[in-house]
């Protein structure tokens, strides 16, 4: 059975952002939409999404490494979290 783009997107969101196990995500899709989808199908959706994101993520990583201020954020975080001396 083929699903529209919303089902794999929802599966990736639930398993990778919400950290729901594949089995539970399959159960949620069954409960909410009546889809008898297997955890293996959900795993494949995650693999496909990861493959599609590989090129843009690599480009973003390269741009950050090459940027003059790429390493300014850790310093800013330290400044915001460190107690003031006043």
Buried (B, 14 or more C-beta within 10 A) or exposed (E): EEBEEEBBEBBBEBBEEEEBEBEEBBBBBEEEEEBEBEBEBBEEBBEEBEEEEEEEEEEEEEEEEEEEEEEEEEEEEEEEEEEEEE
